[in-house]
Amino acid sequence: MHESVRSFVARQTRNLGAQRVLEVGAVDINGGVRDLFPDADYFGIDLAEGPGVDRVLSAHHLDQHLERGCYDLVLCLEMLEHDEAPWLTVPQLATMVRPGGHVIISARGNGFPEHNRPDRWRFMRDGMRSLVESAGLTIHRLDTDPQVPGWLVLAQRPEAA
């Protein structure tokens, strides 16, 4: 994981008080963020077993296997560029977070080299905004990653009406 992503997560979650955290794409390839939440009920899913993975699940079908709307924070870090269909995954993230809860996404943008195949996508600012907002999330931050080409997003599921 890029240090810029880890720093963004640490800064954005400092005052959220997240007690239940879901990480989608949780396999720890080169560092993670689980240790930033020592007192939280932290649950990591990925397509395959590995360090940081508590359960093997597809991000496209979370609502069929996990309780909806019960996580204070949902993380999706450095995996959307590898996802077969990110337009299916992001709405699932919104389904998992409670009303008023937050979602943090990081993804690579144009100019980032191919890596960790399968490597399928690069995102532009407007594409990332569309992906997140079409899932019903409100964007609070959409920052350029200062370390490598990509995006750092903090979004929130609106409170129930």
Secondary structure as UniProt FT lines:
FT   HELIX           3..13
FT   TURN            14..16
FT   STRAND          20..24
FT   HELIX           34..36
FT   TURN            38..39
FT   STRAND          41..46
FT   TURN            51..52
FT   STRAND          55..56
FT   HELIX           59..64
FT   TURN            68..69
FT   STRAND          71..77
FT   HELIX           80..82
FT   HELIX           86..96
FT   STRAND          97..109
FT   TURN            110..111
FT   HELIX           125..133
FT   TURN            134..136
FT   STRAND          138..144
FT   STRAND          150..156
//
